[in-house]
Amino acid sequence: MTELNLPSINYSAISPILIMLGTALLGVLVEALVPRRWRHVVQLTLALLAVLAALTMVVLNSDERIITAGQALAIDGPTLFLQGAILVLAAMALLLIGDRSVERGGAFVAQAAVTAESADDRRQAEGRNGLTEVYPLTTFAIGGMLIFVAANDLLTMFIALEVFSLPLYLLCALARRRRLLSQEAAMKYFLLGAYASAFFLFGVALIYGFTSGIPGRPAGVDFATIHAAVSESPASPVLLFAGMALLAIGLLFKAAAAPFHVWTPDVYQGAPTPVTGFMAACTKVAAFGALLRVFQVAFADASWDFTPVLGAVAVLTMLVGAVLAVTQTDIKRLLAYSSIANAGYLLVGVLAPSRDGLAGTMFYLVAYGFSVLAAFAVVTLVRDEDGEATHLSRWAGLGRRSPFFAALFTFILLAFAGIPLTSGFTSKFAIFGPALEGGQAWLVIAGVLTSMVLAFPYLRVVVMMWLSEPGESTPTVTVPGGLTSAALMIGVLATLVLGVAPAPLLDLAAGAAQFVR
């Protein structure tokens, strides 16, 4: 009999992934077996406990530097840092998702639950329409993201891409108050995501073909094999360049970089606001984690070839995000174009050829994640009888009616603009400094100029909130439940602390900025 060579697996190192995927499967059983009135509490508690357990294992594995599961997963400094970032931000997003008080008309409760006349009718409507399947979908997505940033070969990365993308397509369609807009957004995201996945998979095939053409070396799509093949300097690198281009399309789509950004404003606007925050924070961490590993590990020796192209993409992304943000009249679309511009700034960090560039990019991902989740937490609170009031004209005079929450949102917008003593200033400095030292001055100049342009729409919202008189249509800020309050205050405090005292996180990122090969 032929003896099977099973891959060696370090189960402790990959335990965060196993915890999240196992909890997702358990959540599916909860949907089938637990009575409706208990599902919300059970599912939310289960998801938060899983995130906490996975985060604990990430901390316990902080000294691991191995490649396991048959060379499929790399557990190193960047993997553990980014997995920790995903889990912390996902916990904040779960707090937003879990706060579904009927009085506020939570994002996942149907209109029938809000307009029911009696308490019994309200509870029945909530039981019929409360979408508790959002929790296993979210935990599946988190598990896929944890694999995505740890993937050490392109096929594992593709599988992880699908594991976290498919739940996101469904989550985008769960906004009950804006049913048609939400379903349209989900359909756009699904179709464009399918094309992006196809490009990525075709790129995997071309890279495999490229590695098979190197004499004396086995073909493969793991990053060590690709790196060795690239270092051979082949005479005909057509397959290499074509494969790199197609892989970049698939990854830049998830990162919301131009010209692959067109899905972002519609999806951000149509998806439930807590899901939008989850995507804006966690998906960006996962996408850039994969970009960093692909281009700084597998294709590191081809940096002279891809840097000008990715640099042009970064400049275009910054321009598109900054200029089109000026024209927006919806707060969620404004934050979407802000996210696009920030993807351009992050690409500057990806192209900074040093450990400081890698550390700065990881710091930026964490700082931006806290700020953007806090921003969407405020958006969920500005409501009227029809639900969230996202049109900018409705925010006029909000500072007079709800000065505390208007002040918090003002602080978050100033952080997005990169004002000193906020995390936005520190994070931009963390990526622009290494890029300038690495000879990428043109990218830094583009980043500074577009940051100045992008400050205008942020300040316009600030002026509208504080210097305009409230009108009859100006909504009020609903007093948040405990979960939304917790998420909002965590985000605001992190934005302040990372602006005033960023050294601990910067040192942690610097210590983790070393890939295992």
Helices and strands as residue ranges (DSSP letters): H 15-33, H 36-60, E 66-68, E 73-75, H 77-98, G 102-104, H 111-115, H 119-129, H 134-150, H 154-171, H 179-212, H 223-231, H 238-255, H 263-270, H 273-278, I 279-283, H 284-293, I 294-298, G 300-302, H 303-326, H 331-351, H 355-381, E 382-384, E 387-388, G 392-395, H 398-401, H 403-417, H 423-437, H 441-467, E 476-477, H 482-500, H 503-512
